Amino acid sequence: MREAMDYILDLEGNKVLIEAEQKAMKQNLAEQYVRMRKEKKMTQEQVSQRSGIPRSNIARFESGRYNPSLELMVKMAAAMGMKVQIQLVPDENAKA
């Protein structure tokens, strides 16, 4: 059985499916993370040891099968000498 799809309401009260956007954001985040880990020449095991996060969780996140909490993202970033930055930006396609 398929899980219920996620919707938000736009400014006019219409339902808007956000499942695809969530999937794209998660994939983009994982790709950024892997790119930065490799630029730092770190292995998943090194990030695991420094962050205290099981390597299996890191591997699942990198493959797109795990949706980490903000707390885990902060720990993984700190283990690589980085920090997480989140921004809200205007949606050019949103109706005003």
Biopython code that builds the backbone (N, CA, C, O; Angstrom):
import numpy as np
from Bio.PDB.StructureBuilder import StructureBuilder

atoms = [
    (1, "MET", "N", (0.841, -1.188, 0.000)),
    (1, "MET", "CA", (0.000, 0.000, 0.000)),
    (1, "MET", "C", (0.881, 1.244, 0.000)),
    (1, "MET", "O", (1.822, 1.330, 0.790)),
    (2, "ARG", "N", (0.601, 2.182, -0.849)),
    (2, "ARG", "CA", (1.372, 3.416, -0.985)),
    (2, "ARG", "C", (0.992, 4.393, 0.111)),
    (2, "ARG", "O", (-0.176, 4.529, 0.474)),
    (3, "GLU", "N", (2.022, 5.081, 0.635)),
    (3, "GLU", "CA", (1.781, 6.101, 1.655)),
    (3, "GLU", "C", (1.022, 7.277, 1.055)),
    (3, "GLU", "O", (1.057, 7.495, -0.156)),
    (4, "ALA", "N", (0.344, 8.026, 1.900)),
    (4, "ALA", "CA", (-0.354, 9.225, 1.444)),
    (4, "ALA", "C", (0.667, 10.211, 0.889)),
    (4, "ALA", "O", (1.775, 10.335, 1.411)),
    (5, "MET", "N", (0.286, 10.899, -0.159)),
    (5, "MET", "CA", (1.176, 11.890, -0.748)),
    (5, "MET", "C", (1.137, 13.159, 0.095)),
    (5, "MET", "O", (0.142, 13.464, 0.752)),
    (6, "ASP", "N", (2.234, 13.881, 0.057)),
    (6, "ASP", "CA", (2.326, 15.122, 0.812)),
    (6, "ASP", "C", (1.833, 16.290, -0.030)),
    (6, "ASP", "O", (2.205, 16.438, -1.194)),
    (7, "TYR", "N", (0.998, 17.107, 0.574)),
    (7, "TYR", "CA", (0.471, 18.299, -0.077)),
    (7, "TYR", "C", (0.709, 19.506, 0.824)),
    (7, "TYR", "O", (0.833, 19.379, 2.042)),
    (8, "ILE", "N", (0.769, 20.663, 0.206)),
    (8, "ILE", "CA", (0.705, 21.926, 0.930)),
    (8, "ILE", "C", (-0.409, 22.724, 0.278)),
    (8, "ILE", "O", (-0.878, 22.374, -0.805)),
    (9, "LEU", "N", (-0.828, 23.780, 0.926)),
    (9, "LEU", "CA", (-1.813, 24.676, 0.339)),
    (9, "LEU", "C", (-1.089, 25.921, -0.140)),
    (9, "LEU", "O", (-0.292, 26.502, 0.595)),
    (10, "ASP", "N", (-1.365, 26.335, -1.381)),
    (10, "ASP", "CA", (-0.750, 27.562, -1.879)),
    (10, "ASP", "C", (-1.510, 28.758, -1.314)),
    (10, "ASP", "O", (-2.438, 28.595, -0.522)),
    (11, "LEU", "N", (-1.117, 29.946, -1.721)),
    (11, "LEU", "CA", (-1.733, 31.158, -1.170)),
    (11, "LEU", "C", (-3.214, 31.272, -1.485)),
    (11, "LEU", "O", (-3.939, 32.004, -0.812)),
    (12, "GLU", "N", (-3.668, 30.553, -2.502)),
    (12, "GLU", "CA", (-5.083, 30.588, -2.878)),
    (12, "GLU", "C", (-5.867, 29.429, -2.278)),
    (12, "GLU", "O", (-7.061, 29.286, -2.542)),
    (13, "GLY", "N", (-5.203, 28.595, -1.466)),
    (13, "GLY", "CA", (-5.872, 27.470, -0.837)),
    (13, "GLY", "C", (-5.921, 26.212, -1.677)),
    (13, "GLY", "O", (-6.575, 25.244, -1.290)),
    (14, "ASN", "N", (-5.243, 26.198, -2.828)),
    (14, "ASN", "CA", (-5.203, 25.008, -3.682)),
    (14, "ASN", "C", (-4.159, 24.026, -3.159)),
    (14, "ASN", "O", (-3.102, 24.431, -2.676)),
    (15, "LYS", "N", (-4.465, 22.726, -3.260)),
    (15, "LYS", "CA", (-3.496, 21.706, -2.866)),
    (15, "LYS", "C", (-2.385, 21.632, -3.905)),
    (15, "LYS", "O", (-2.642, 21.628, -5.109)),
    (16, "VAL", "N", (-1.149, 21.573, -3.425)),
    (16, "VAL", "CA", (0.010, 21.466, -4.298)),
    (16, "VAL", "C", (0.828, 20.262, -3.837)),
    (16, "VAL", "O", (1.222, 20.181, -2.674)),
    (17, "LEU", "N", (1.078, 19.336, -4.746)),
    (17, "LEU", "CA", (1.863, 18.144, -4.444)),
    (17, "LEU", "C", (3.331, 18.532, -4.280)),
    (17, "LEU", "O", (3.903, 19.157, -5.174)),
    (18, "ILE", "N", (3.945, 18.176, -3.164)),
    (18, "ILE", "CA", (5.340, 18.548, -2.933)),
    (18, "ILE", "C", (6.274, 17.342, -2.883)),
    (18, "ILE", "O", (7.468, 17.483, -2.620)),
    (19, "GLU", "N", (5.726, 16.165, -3.135)),
    (19, "GLU", "CA", (6.526, 14.940, -3.077)),
    (19, "GLU", "C", (7.740, 15.014, -4.007)),
    (19, "GLU", "O", (8.847, 14.658, -3.602)),
    (20, "ALA", "N", (7.548, 15.468, -5.235)),
    (20, "ALA", "CA", (8.654, 15.540, -6.196)),
    (20, "ALA", "C", (9.710, 16.536, -5.734)),
    (20, "ALA", "O", (10.907, 16.283, -5.871)),
    (21, "GLU", "N", (9.275, 17.655, -5.194)),
    (21, "GLU", "CA", (10.242, 18.655, -4.715)),
    (21, "GLU", "C", (11.046, 18.116, -3.541)),
    (21, "GLU", "O", (12.253, 18.342, -3.457)),
    (22, "GLN", "N", (10.383, 17.405, -2.635)),
    (22, "GLN", "CA", (11.096, 16.816, -1.496)),
    (22, "GLN", "C", (12.148, 15.820, -1.977)),
    (22, "GLN", "O", (13.275, 15.810, -1.482)),
    (23, "LYS", "N", (11.776, 14.989, -2.938)),
    (23, "LYS", "CA", (12.704, 13.991, -3.470)),
    (23, "LYS", "C", (13.901, 14.668, -4.123)),
    (23, "LYS", "O", (15.039, 14.245, -3.918)),
    (24, "ALA", "N", (13.659, 15.712, -4.904)),
    (24, "ALA", "CA", (14.746, 16.430, -5.573)),
    (24, "ALA", "C", (15.671, 17.101, -4.563)),
    (24, "ALA", "O", (16.891, 17.074, -4.726)),
    (25, "MET", "N", (15.103, 17.697, -3.531)),
    (25, "MET", "CA", (15.918, 18.354, -2.505)),
    (25, "MET", "C", (16.781, 17.339, -1.765)),
    (25, "MET", "O", (17.956, 17.588, -1.495)),
    (26, "LYS", "N", (16.186, 16.189, -1.439)),
    (26, "LYS", "CA", (16.928, 15.145, -0.733)),
    (26, "LYS", "C", (18.078, 14.640, -1.593)),
    (26, "LYS", "O", (19.183, 14.436, -1.089)),
    (27, "GLN", "N", (17.831, 14.434, -2.888)),
    (27, "GLN", "CA", (18.873, 13.970, -3.800)),
    (27, "GLN", "C", (19.976, 15.020, -3.929)),
    (27, "GLN", "O", (21.160, 14.684, -3.906)),
    (28, "ASN", "N", (19.589, 16.288, -4.064)),
    (28, "ASN", "CA", (20.567, 17.362, -4.181)),
    (28, "ASN", "C", (21.433, 17.446, -2.932)),
    (28, "ASN", "O", (22.648, 17.617, -3.030)),
    (29, "LEU", "N", (20.821, 17.329, -1.762)),
    (29, "LEU", "CA", (21.552, 17.394, -0.509)),
    (29, "LEU", "C", (22.550, 16.247, -0.404)),
    (29, "LEU", "O", (23.697, 16.453, -0.008)),
    (30, "ALA", "N", (22.119, 15.044, -0.756)),
    (30, "ALA", "CA", (23.019, 13.892, -0.705)),
    (30, "ALA", "C", (24.183, 14.077, -1.674)),
    (30, "ALA", "O", (25.326, 13.763, -1.340)),
    (31, "GLU", "N", (23.899, 14.584, -2.867)),
    (31, "GLU", "CA", (24.962, 14.808, -3.846)),
    (31, "GLU", "C", (25.960, 15.853, -3.358)),
    (31, "GLU", "O", (27.166, 15.685, -3.535)),
    (32, "GLN", "N", (25.471, 16.932, -2.744)),
    (32, "GLN", "CA", (26.363, 17.956, -2.190)),
    (32, "GLN", "C", (27.250, 17.357, -1.110)),
    (32, "GLN", "O", (28.458, 17.593, -1.071)),
    (33, "TYR", "N", (26.626, 16.578, -0.236)),
    (33, "TYR", "CA", (27.351, 15.975, 0.871)),
    (33, "TYR", "C", (28.461, 15.053, 0.350)),
    (33, "TYR", "O", (29.602, 15.143, 0.802)),
    (34, "VAL", "N", (28.130, 14.168, -0.597)),
    (34, "VAL", "CA", (29.124, 13.233, -1.148)),
    (34, "VAL", "C", (30.253, 14.006, -1.819)),
    (34, "VAL", "O", (31.427, 13.681, -1.638)),
    (35, "ARG", "N", (29.898, 15.028, -2.592)),
    (35, "ARG", "CA", (30.920, 15.837, -3.268)),
    (35, "ARG", "C", (31.877, 16.466, -2.248)),
    (35, "ARG", "O", (33.093, 16.438, -2.432)),
    (36, "MET", "N", (31.323, 17.028, -1.179)),
    (36, "MET", "CA", (32.176, 17.673, -0.168)),
    (36, "MET", "C", (33.025, 16.647, 0.582)),
    (36, "MET", "O", (34.191, 16.906, 0.881)),
    (37, "ARG", "N", (32.443, 15.481, 0.889)),
    (37, "ARG", "CA", (33.200, 14.441, 1.588)),
    (37, "ARG", "C", (34.385, 14.007, 0.738)),
    (37, "ARG", "O", (35.493, 13.836, 1.247)),
    (38, "LYS", "N", (34.150, 13.828, -0.560)),
    (38, "LYS", "CA", (35.226, 13.395, -1.449)),
    (38, "LYS", "C", (36.272, 14.494, -1.643)),
    (38, "LYS", "O", (37.466, 14.206, -1.734)),
    (39, "GLU", "N", (35.824, 15.758, -1.707)),
    (39, "GLU", "CA", (36.783, 16.864, -1.814)),
    (39, "GLU", "C", (37.684, 16.919, -0.591)),
    (39, "GLU", "O", (38.855, 17.288, -0.687)),
    (40, "LYS", "N", (37.130, 16.550, 0.560)),
    (40, "LYS", "CA", (37.907, 16.521, 1.811)),
    (40, "LYS", "C", (38.736, 15.246, 1.915)),
    (40, "LYS", "O", (39.490, 15.063, 2.872)),
    (41, "LYS", "N", (38.590, 14.346, 0.904)),
    (41, "LYS", "CA", (39.310, 13.074, 0.878)),
    (41, "LYS", "C", (39.031, 12.242, 2.134)),
    (41, "LYS", "O", (39.929, 11.648, 2.730)),
    (42, "MET", "N", (37.748, 12.225, 2.508)),
    (42, "MET", "CA", (37.327, 11.460, 3.680)),
    (42, "MET", "C", (36.485, 10.269, 3.250)),
    (42, "MET", "O", (35.762, 10.324, 2.255)),
    (43, "THR", "N", (36.593, 9.197, 4.016)),
    (43, "THR", "CA", (35.762, 8.020, 3.781)),
    (43, "THR", "C", (34.511, 8.113, 4.649)),
    (43, "THR", "O", (34.438, 8.910, 5.585)),
    (44, "GLN", "N", (33.532, 7.281, 4.316)),
    (44, "GLN", "CA", (32.337, 7.206, 5.155)),
    (44, "GLN", "C", (32.726, 6.798, 6.571)),
    (44, "GLN", "O", (32.161, 7.301, 7.542)),
    (45, "GLU", "N", (33.684, 5.893, 6.691)),
    (45, "GLU", "CA", (34.123, 5.418, 8.007)),
    (45, "GLU", "C", (34.725, 6.558, 8.827)),
    (45, "GLU", "O", (34.481, 6.650, 10.030)),
    (46, "GLN", "N", (35.500, 7.415, 8.194)),
    (46, "GLN", "CA", (36.090, 8.550, 8.921)),
    (46, "GLN", "C", (35.006, 9.500, 9.411)),
    (46, "GLN", "O", (35.059, 9.967, 10.549)),
    (47, "VAL", "N", (34.034, 9.788, 8.569)),
    (47, "VAL", "CA", (32.930, 10.656, 8.980)),
    (47, "VAL", "C", (32.161, 9.997, 10.122)),
    (47, "VAL", "O", (31.760, 10.663, 11.076)),
    (48, "SER", "N", (31.963, 8.700, 10.020)),
    (48, "SER", "CA", (31.260, 7.956, 11.063)),
    (48, "SER", "C", (31.983, 8.065, 12.403)),
    (48, "SER", "O", (31.369, 8.353, 13.431)),
    (49, "GLN", "N", (33.276, 7.835, 12.379)),
    (49, "GLN", "CA", (34.062, 7.884, 13.616)),
    (49, "GLN", "C", (34.060, 9.274, 14.222)),
    (49, "GLN", "O", (33.944, 9.417, 15.439)),
    (50, "ARG", "N", (34.185, 10.298, 13.396)),
    (50, "ARG", "CA", (34.233, 11.673, 13.913)),
    (50, "ARG", "C", (32.876, 12.177, 14.370)),
    (50, "ARG", "O", (32.795, 12.997, 15.285)),
    (51, "SER", "N", (31.806, 11.694, 13.742)),
    (51, "SER", "CA", (30.472, 12.212, 14.062)),
    (51, "SER", "C", (29.708, 11.357, 15.062)),
    (51, "SER", "O", (28.759, 11.827, 15.689)),
    (52, "GLY", "N", (30.123, 10.096, 15.212)),
    (52, "GLY", "CA", (29.391, 9.188, 16.089)),
    (52, "GLY", "C", (28.143, 8.606, 15.432)),
    (52, "GLY", "O", (27.311, 8.000, 16.108)),
    (53, "ILE", "N", (28.010, 8.787, 14.122)),
    (53, "ILE", "CA", (26.872, 8.270, 13.372)),
    (53, "ILE", "C", (27.299, 6.952, 12.725)),
    (53, "ILE", "O", (28.367, 6.887, 12.117)),
    (54, "PRO", "N", (26.490, 5.906, 12.844)),
    (54, "PRO", "CA", (26.867, 4.641, 12.218)),
    (54, "PRO", "C", (27.138, 4.801, 10.719)),
    (54, "PRO", "O", (26.413, 5.513, 10.024)),
    (55, "ARG", "N", (28.183, 4.135, 10.230)),
    (55, "ARG", "CA", (28.533, 4.223, 8.819)),
    (55, "ARG", "C", (27.390, 3.749, 7.938)),
    (55, "ARG", "O", (27.210, 4.249, 6.828)),
    (56, "SER", "N", (26.613, 2.785, 8.427)),
    (56, "SER", "CA", (25.478, 2.295, 7.637)),
    (56, "SER", "C", (24.461, 3.411, 7.386)),
    (56, "SER", "O", (23.865, 3.464, 6.310)),
    (57, "ASN", "N", (24.256, 4.295, 8.352)),
    (57, "ASN", "CA", (23.337, 5.429, 8.154)),
    (57, "ASN", "C", (23.902, 6.403, 7.130)),
    (57, "ASN", "O", (23.166, 6.946, 6.307)),
    (58, "ILE", "N", (25.196, 6.618, 7.183)),
    (58, "ILE", "CA", (25.836, 7.518, 6.223)),
    (58, "ILE", "C", (25.720, 6.937, 4.812)),
    (58, "ILE", "O", (25.406, 7.659, 3.866)),
    (59, "ALA", "N", (25.973, 5.645, 4.672)),
    (59, "ALA", "CA", (25.871, 4.995, 3.362)),
    (59, "ALA", "C", (24.437, 5.048, 2.845)),
    (59, "ALA", "O", (24.221, 5.295, 1.658)),
    (60, "ARG", "N", (23.467, 4.822, 3.704)),
    (60, "ARG", "CA", (22.068, 4.880, 3.277)),
    (60, "ARG", "C", (21.689, 6.300, 2.864)),
    (60, "ARG", "O", (20.973, 6.483, 1.880)),
    (61, "PHE", "N", (22.157, 7.300, 3.598)),
    (61, "PHE", "CA", (21.888, 8.698, 3.235)),
    (61, "PHE", "C", (22.483, 9.015, 1.868)),
    (61, "PHE", "O", (21.816, 9.609, 1.021)),
    (62, "GLU", "N", (23.733, 8.619, 1.652)),
    (62, "GLU", "CA", (24.403, 8.913, 0.383)),
    (62, "GLU", "C", (23.705, 8.240, -0.796)),
    (62, "GLU", "O", (23.744, 8.756, -1.913)),
    (63, "SER", "N", (23.076, 7.106, -0.563)),
    (63, "SER", "CA", (22.394, 6.388, -1.641)),
    (63, "SER", "C", (20.947, 6.849, -1.809)),
    (63, "SER", "O", (20.255, 6.392, -2.719)),
    (64, "GLY", "N", (20.484, 7.750, -0.941)),
    (64, "GLY", "CA", (19.124, 8.255, -1.050)),
    (64, "GLY", "C", (18.087, 7.427, -0.324)),
    (64, "GLY", "O", (16.891, 7.671, -0.479)),
    (65, "ARG", "N", (18.514, 6.451, 0.468)),
    (65, "ARG", "CA", (17.565, 5.591, 1.180)),
    (65, "ARG", "C", (17.355, 5.997, 2.636)),
    (65, "ARG", "O", (16.721, 5.262, 3.395)),
    (66, "TYR", "N", (17.876, 7.153, 3.035)),
    (66, "TYR", "CA", (17.779, 7.582, 4.431)),
    (66, "TYR", "C", (17.589, 9.085, 4.453)),
    (66, "TYR", "O", (18.291, 9.814, 3.752)),
    (67, "ASN", "N", (16.674, 9.536, 5.227)),
    (67, "ASN", "CA", (16.389, 10.960, 5.341)),
    (67, "ASN", "C", (16.849, 11.427, 6.729)),
    (67, "ASN", "O", (16.099, 11.315, 7.699)),
    (68, "PRO", "N", (18.071, 11.948, 6.826)),
    (68, "PRO", "CA", (18.608, 12.282, 8.144)),
    (68, "PRO", "C", (17.944, 13.519, 8.747)),
    (68, "PRO", "O", (17.426, 14.382, 8.039)),
    (69, "SER", "N", (17.976, 13.571, 10.045)),
    (69, "SER", "CA", (17.476, 14.754, 10.748)),
    (69, "SER", "C", (18.478, 15.895, 10.574)),
    (69, "SER", "O", (19.615, 15.683, 10.153)),
    (70, "LEU", "N", (18.042, 17.086, 10.903)),
    (70, "LEU", "CA", (18.944, 18.237, 10.858)),
    (70, "LEU", "C", (20.111, 18.013, 11.824)),
    (70, "LEU", "O", (21.245, 18.390, 11.528)),
    (71, "GLU", "N", (19.835, 17.408, 12.962)),
    (71, "GLU", "CA", (20.886, 17.128, 13.942)),
    (71, "GLU", "C", (21.981, 16.245, 13.337)),
    (71, "GLU", "O", (23.166, 16.520, 13.525)),
    (72, "LEU", "N", (21.596, 15.188, 12.614)),
    (72, "LEU", "CA", (22.588, 14.324, 11.984)),
    (72, "LEU", "C", (23.353, 15.059, 10.899)),
    (72, "LEU", "O", (24.563, 14.876, 10.767)),
    (73, "MET", "N", (22.663, 15.896, 10.110)),
    (73, "MET", "CA", (23.348, 16.663, 9.068)),
    (73, "MET", "C", (24.391, 17.591, 9.683)),
    (73, "MET", "O", (25.494, 17.730, 9.153)),
    (74, "VAL", "N", (24.044, 18.218, 10.793)),
    (74, "VAL", "CA", (24.990, 19.115, 11.473)),
    (74, "VAL", "C", (26.202, 18.322, 11.960)),
    (74, "VAL", "O", (27.336, 18.784, 11.834)),
    (75, "LYS", "N", (25.971, 17.143, 12.509)),
    (75, "LYS", "CA", (27.079, 16.311, 12.994)),
    (75, "LYS", "C", (27.973, 15.857, 11.838)),
    (75, "LYS", "O", (29.199, 15.900, 11.947)),
    (76, "MET", "N", (27.360, 15.422, 10.729)),
    (76, "MET", "CA", (28.167, 14.975, 9.588)),
    (76, "MET", "C", (28.972, 16.132, 9.011)),
    (76, "MET", "O", (30.137, 15.962, 8.653)),
    (77, "ALA", "N", (28.358, 17.303, 8.920)),
    (77, "ALA", "CA", (29.074, 18.474, 8.407)),
    (77, "ALA", "C", (30.231, 18.842, 9.329)),
    (77, "ALA", "O", (31.341, 19.104, 8.864)),
    (78, "ALA", "N", (29.973, 18.862, 10.629)),
    (78, "ALA", "CA", (31.028, 19.210, 11.587)),
    (78, "ALA", "C", (32.188, 18.216, 11.513)),
    (78, "ALA", "O", (33.348, 18.601, 11.666)),
    (79, "ALA", "N", (31.879, 16.951, 11.281)),
    (79, "ALA", "CA", (32.923, 15.935, 11.163)),
    (79, "ALA", "C", (33.837, 16.210, 9.975)),
    (79, "ALA", "O", (34.979, 15.752, 9.943)),
    (80, "MET", "N", (33.326, 16.967, 8.992)),
    (80, "MET", "CA", (34.125, 17.320, 7.815)),
    (80, "MET", "C", (34.674, 18.744, 7.917)),
    (80, "MET", "O", (35.232, 19.264, 6.951)),
    (81, "GLY", "N", (34.517, 19.376, 9.082)),
    (81, "GLY", "CA", (35.004, 20.747, 9.247)),
    (81, "GLY", "C", (34.118, 21.757, 8.551)),
    (81, "GLY", "O", (34.588, 22.809, 8.118)),
    (82, "MET", "N", (32.839, 21.444, 8.442)),
    (82, "MET", "CA", (31.900, 22.312, 7.742)),
    (82, "MET", "C", (30.691, 22.591, 8.636)),
    (82, "MET", "O", (30.577, 22.046, 9.734)),
    (83, "LYS", "N", (29.802, 23.439, 8.153)),
    (83, "LYS", "CA", (28.547, 23.679, 8.856)),
    (83, "LYS", "C", (27.412, 23.678, 7.842)),
    (83, "LYS", "O", (27.626, 23.896, 6.650)),
    (84, "VAL", "N", (26.218, 23.433, 8.327)),
    (84, "VAL", "CA", (25.024, 23.402, 7.489)),
    (84, "VAL", "C", (24.443, 24.802, 7.433)),
    (84, "VAL", "O", (24.373, 25.504, 8.441)),
    (85, "GLN", "N", (24.030, 25.195, 6.243)),
    (85, "GLN", "CA", (23.379, 26.494, 6.061)),
    (85, "GLN", "C", (22.080, 26.260, 5.308)),
    (85, "GLN", "O", (22.076, 25.657, 4.234)),
    (86, "ILE", "N", (20.986, 26.737, 5.870)),
    (86, "ILE", "CA", (19.674, 26.572, 5.245)),
    (86, "ILE", "C", (19.114, 27.947, 4.948)),
    (86, "ILE", "O", (19.180, 28.848, 5.784)),
    (87, "GLN", "N", (18.560, 28.105, 3.749)),
    (87, "GLN", "CA", (17.987, 29.390, 3.363)),
    (87, "GLN", "C", (16.596, 29.184, 2.803)),
    (87, "GLN", "O", (16.320, 28.174, 2.156)),
    (88, "LEU", "N", (15.730, 30.130, 3.050)),
    (88, "LEU", "CA", (14.440, 30.182, 2.393)),
    (88, "LEU", "C", (14.559, 31.231, 1.298)),
    (88, "LEU", "O", (15.008, 32.350, 1.543)),
    (89, "VAL", "N", (14.157, 30.864, 0.097)),
    (89, "VAL", "CA", (14.232, 31.793, -1.033)),
    (89, "VAL", "C", (12.884, 31.848, -1.707)),
    (89, "VAL", "O", (12.122, 30.884, -1.642)),
    (90, "PRO", "N", (12.568, 32.966, -2.362)),
    (90, "PRO", "CA", (11.287, 33.069, -3.051)),
    (90, "PRO", "C", (11.151, 32.011, -4.147)),
    (90, "PRO", "O", (12.122, 31.682, -4.828)),
    (91, "ASP", "N", (9.954, 31.489, -4.306)),
    (91, "ASP", "CA", (9.657, 30.544, -5.370)),
    (91, "ASP", "C", (9.168, 31.347, -6.554)),
    (91, "ASP", "O", (8.082, 31.926, -6.521)),
    (92, "GLU", "N", (9.971, 31.380, -7.593)),
    (92, "GLU", "CA", (9.635, 32.170, -8.776)),
    (92, "GLU", "C", (8.358, 31.691, -9.453)),
    (92, "GLU", "O", (7.722, 32.454, -10.181)),
    (93, "ASN", "N", (7.973, 30.434, -9.221)),
    (93, "ASN", "CA", (6.784, 29.871, -9.864)),
    (93, "ASN", "C", (5.520, 30.000, -9.020)),
    (93, "ASN", "O", (4.422, 29.690, -9.484)),
    (94, "ALA", "N", (5.679, 30.462, -7.771)),
    (94, "ALA", "CA", (4.515, 30.574, -6.882)),
    (94, "ALA", "C", (3.619, 31.724, -7.297)),
    (94, "ALA", "O", (4.096, 32.776, -7.722)),
    (95, "LYS", "N", (2.328, 31.515, -7.171)),
    (95, "LYS", "CA", (1.374, 32.579, -7.461)),
    (95, "LYS", "C", (1.267, 33.478, -6.249)),
    (95, "LYS", "O", (1.157, 32.999, -5.120)),
    (96, "ALA", "N", (1.300, 34.761, -6.475)),
    (96, "ALA", "CA", (1.228, 35.727, -5.380)),
    (96, "ALA", "C", (-0.193, 35.961, -4.929)),
    (96, "ALA", "O", (-0.428, 36.748, -4.012)),
]
sb = StructureBuilder()
sb.init_structure("model")
sb.init_model(0)
sb.init_chain("A")
sb.init_seg("    ")
for serial, (resi, resn, name, xyz) in enumerate(atoms, 1):
    if name == "N":
        sb.init_residue(resn, " ", resi, " ")
    sb.init_atom(name, np.array(xyz, "f"), 0.0, 1.0, " ", f" {name:<3s}", serial, name[0])
structure = sb.get_structure()
